[in-house]
């Protein structure tokens, strides 16, 4: 198994790049913290980060499948509290929560952290995009626009991460590099073969799955964000 992992890392430059990006982002966030450590960090701010990180981790473990999609595609709502936190605080705080959730989840990984890295890339992209737009246009219309951009970002980045990270990983480590074995997991997709499995998976599974999930998460965010924000702003620390 160890040799398989080493061979996979050597042959898959995109996974190595993703790992390097994760390490660089951790380094950047540490520099940001050191630079701003002289500023007073309120108990309320730390509490909000802790609360929303906790909610996100719990939601990460609450998963379910949709029968029309391959079994390894699982619905979970862990980005919901992070998007809300990004709206309430800032893009940096939102990305920090994504990072904390990812690090904690890595201790329970069943995919040698590749699934967590893919979720991290999607999380940073979506939370960064939505919170940046909402920070500039702090209105109901701005929130709607930011969430629509978040849906598009989610689908596009999800497809890219699946194409370059998830699919090569599953084929190498779980299917011993045999595409035919991987295709068995995609049997719910009609007309799938060794020649067309990648694009048919993206078109018939990856895009609709991420579209459904992102629409649900962003719709719930739009409906509940204001109430949650008002509740937290009323709390005294």
C-alpha positions as CSV (number, residue, x, y, z in Angstrom):
1,X,0.0,0.0,0.0
2,X,2.8,2.4,0.9
3,X,4.5,1.7,-2.4
4,X,1.2,2.3,-4.2
5,X,0.9,5.7,-2.5
6,X,4.5,6.7,-3.4
7,X,4.0,5.6,-7.0
8,X,0.7,7.5,-7.2
9,X,2.3,10.7,-5.8
10,X,5.1,10.4,-8.3
11,X,2.8,10.0,-11.2
12,X,0.2,12.5,-10.2
13,X,1.6,16.0,-10.2
14,X,-1.8,17.6,-9.6
15,X,-2.2,16.0,-6.2
16,X,1.3,17.1,-5.2
17,X,0.4,20.6,-6.4
18,X,-2.8,20.6,-4.3
19,X,-0.8,19.5,-1.2
20,X,1.7,22.3,-1.8
21,X,-1.1,24.9,-2.2
22,X,-2.6,23.7,1.1
23,X,0.8,24.0,2.9
24,X,1.3,27.5,1.3
25,X,-2.1,28.6,2.4
26,X,-1.5,27.4,6.0
27,X,1.8,29.4,5.9
28,X,0.0,32.6,4.6
29,X,-2.6,32.3,7.3
30,X,0.1,32.0,10.0
31,X,1.8,35.1,8.6
32,X,-1.5,36.9,8.7
33,X,-2.0,35.9,12.3
34,X,1.5,37.0,13.3
35,X,1.0,40.3,11.6
36,X,-2.3,41.0,13.3
37,X,-1.6,39.4,16.7
38,X,-1.0,42.9,18.2
39,X,-4.6,43.7,17.4
40,X,-7.1,42.8,20.1
41,X,-9.0,39.7,19.2
42,X,-12.3,39.7,21.0
43,X,-13.7,36.6,22.8
44,X,-16.7,36.9,20.6
45,X,-14.7,36.6,17.4
46,X,-12.8,33.5,18.7
47,X,-16.1,32.0,19.9
48,X,-17.8,32.5,16.5
49,X,-14.9,30.8,14.8
50,X,-15.0,27.9,17.2
51,X,-18.8,27.5,17.0
52,X,-19.0,27.5,13.2
53,X,-15.9,25.2,12.9
54,X,-17.7,22.8,15.2
55,X,-20.9,23.0,13.3
56,X,-19.0,22.4,10.0
57,X,-17.2,19.3,11.4
58,X,-20.4,17.8,12.7
59,X,-22.2,18.4,9.3
60,X,-19.2,16.9,7.5
61,X,-19.9,13.6,9.2
62,X,-23.6,13.6,8.4
63,X,-23.7,12.3,4.9
64,X,-26.1,10.5,2.6
65,X,-26.2,9.3,-1.0
66,X,-28.5,10.0,-3.9
67,X,-29.2,6.7,-5.8
68,X,-28.9,8.3,-9.2
69,X,-25.2,9.1,-8.5
70,X,-22.1,6.9,-7.9
71,X,-22.0,5.8,-4.2
72,X,-18.8,7.7,-3.5
73,X,-20.5,11.0,-4.1
74,X,-22.0,12.0,-0.8
75,X,-24.2,14.9,0.2
76,X,-23.0,16.9,3.2
77,X,-23.7,20.5,4.3
78,X,-20.4,21.3,6.0
79,X,-19.9,24.4,3.9
80,X,-23.2,25.9,5.0
81,X,-22.0,27.3,8.4
82,X,-18.7,28.4,6.8
83,X,-20.4,30.5,4.2
84,X,-22.5,32.1,6.9
85,X,-19.4,32.8,9.0
86,X,-17.7,34.4,5.9
87,X,-20.7,36.7,5.5
88,X,-20.7,37.6,9.2
89,X,-17.0,38.2,9.6
90,X,-14.7,38.3,6.6
91,X,-13.3,36.1,3.7
92,X,-10.1,35.5,5.8
93,X,-12.1,34.2,8.7
94,X,-14.2,32.0,6.4
95,X,-11.1,30.5,4.8
96,X,-9.6,30.0,8.2
97,X,-12.6,27.9,9.3
98,X,-12.3,25.9,6.1
99,X,-8.7,25.2,6.9
100,X,-9.5,24.2,10.5
101,X,-12.3,21.9,9.4
102,X,-10.0,20.3,6.8
103,X,-7.1,19.7,9.3
104,X,-9.4,18.1,11.9
105,X,-11.2,16.0,9.2
106,X,-7.8,14.7,8.0
107,X,-7.4,12.7,11.3
108,X,-10.5,10.7,10.3
109,X,-9.7,10.4,6.6
110,X,-10.5,7.2,4.6
111,X,-9.1,8.6,1.3
112,X,-5.5,9.3,2.4
113,X,-6.5,13.0,2.7
114,X,-7.2,13.4,-1.1
115,X,-11.0,13.8,-0.5
116,X,-10.3,16.4,2.2
117,X,-7.9,18.3,-0.1
118,X,-10.6,18.3,-2.9
119,X,-13.2,19.6,-0.4
120,X,-10.7,22.2,0.8
121,X,-10.1,23.5,-2.7
122,X,-13.9,23.8,-3.3
123,X,-14.4,25.3,0.2
124,X,-11.8,28.0,-0.2
125,X,-13.0,28.9,-3.7
126,X,-16.7,29.1,-2.8
127,X,-16.3,30.8,0.6
128,X,-13.7,33.2,-0.8
129,X,-15.9,34.2,-3.8
130,X,-19.2,34.5,-1.9
131,X,-17.8,36.5,1.1
132,X,-15.6,38.8,-1.0
133,X,-18.7,39.8,-3.1
134,X,-20.9,40.2,-0.1
135,X,-18.3,42.3,1.8
136,X,-18.3,44.7,-1.1
137,X,-22.1,44.7,-1.8
138,X,-23.5,44.3,1.7
139,X,-27.2,44.2,0.7
140,X,-29.8,41.5,0.1
141,X,-29.2,41.8,-3.7
142,X,-25.4,41.5,-3.0
143,X,-26.0,38.4,-1.0
144,X,-28.1,36.9,-3.8
145,X,-25.4,37.7,-6.4
146,X,-22.6,36.3,-4.3
147,X,-24.5,33.0,-3.7
148,X,-25.2,32.7,-7.4
149,X,-21.5,33.2,-8.1
150,X,-20.8,30.6,-5.3
151,X,-22.9,28.0,-7.1
152,X,-21.1,28.5,-10.4
153,X,-17.7,28.5,-8.6
154,X,-18.7,25.3,-6.7
155,X,-19.6,23.4,-9.9
156,X,-16.6,24.6,-11.9
157,X,-14.0,23.9,-9.2
158,X,-15.7,20.6,-8.3
159,X,-15.3,19.4,-11.9
160,X,-11.7,20.5,-12.0
161,X,-10.8,18.8,-8.7
162,X,-12.6,15.6,-9.7
163,X,-10.9,15.5,-13.1
164,X,-7.3,16.1,-11.8
165,X,-7.4,14.8,-8.2
166,X,-10.3,12.6,-7.2
167,X,-10.7,10.3,-10.2
168,X,-6.9,9.6,-10.7
169,X,-6.6,8.9,-7.0
170,X,-9.5,6.4,-6.8
171,X,-8.3,4.6,-9.9
172,X,-4.7,4.3,-8.7
173,X,-5.3,3.4,-5.0
174,X,-8.7,1.8,-4.8
175,X,-8.8,0.1,-8.3
176,X,-5.1,-0.8,-8.6
177,X,-4.9,1.4,-11.7
178,X,-7.6,-0.5,-13.5
179,X,-10.1,1.7,-15.2
180,X,-12.5,-1.2,-15.7
181,X,-12.8,-1.7,-11.9
182,X,-13.5,2.0,-11.4
183,X,-16.2,1.9,-14.1
184,X,-18.1,-0.6,-11.9
185,X,-18.7,2.2,-9.4
186,X,-20.1,4.3,-12.2
187,X,-22.7,1.7,-13.3
188,X,-25.6,4.1,-12.6
189,X,-24.3,6.3,-15.5
190,X,-25.9,5.0,-18.8
191,X,-23.7,4.0,-21.7
192,X,-20.4,4.4,-19.8
193,X,-17.3,2.7,-21.2
194,X,-13.5,2.7,-20.8
195,X,-13.3,5.2,-23.7
196,X,-15.8,7.7,-22.4
197,X,-15.9,7.2,-18.6
198,X,-14.2,10.5,-17.7
199,X,-16.4,12.9,-19.6
200,X,-19.6,11.0,-19.0
201,X,-18.8,11.0,-15.2
202,X,-18.2,14.8,-15.3
203,X,-21.4,15.5,-17.4
204,X,-23.8,12.9,-15.8
205,X,-22.6,12.8,-12.2
206,X,-20.1,15.5,-11.2
207,X,-21.9,18.6,-12.7
208,X,-25.5,17.7,-11.6
209,X,-24.3,16.4,-8.2
210,X,-22.4,19.6,-7.4
211,X,-25.2,21.7,-8.8
212,X,-27.8,20.1,-6.6
213,X,-25.6,20.3,-3.5
214,X,-24.5,23.9,-4.1
215,X,-28.0,25.1,-4.8
216,X,-29.3,23.5,-1.6
217,X,-26.5,24.9,0.6
218,X,-26.7,28.4,-0.9
219,X,-30.5,28.5,-0.8
220,X,-30.5,27.6,2.9
221,X,-27.8,30.2,3.5
222,X,-29.9,32.9,1.8
223,X,-32.9,32.0,3.9
224,X,-31.3,31.8,7.3
225,X,-28.2,34.0,7.2
226,X,-29.9,37.2,8.4
227,X,-31.6,35.6,11.3
228,X,-28.4,33.9,12.5
229,X,-26.4,37.1,12.0
230,X,-28.9,39.1,14.1
231,X,-28.8,36.4,16.8
232,X,-25.0,36.5,17.1
233,X,-24.8,40.3,17.0
234,X,-27.1,40.4,20.0
235,X,-24.9,38.2,22.1
236,X,-22.7,40.0,24.6
237,X,-19.3,38.6,25.6
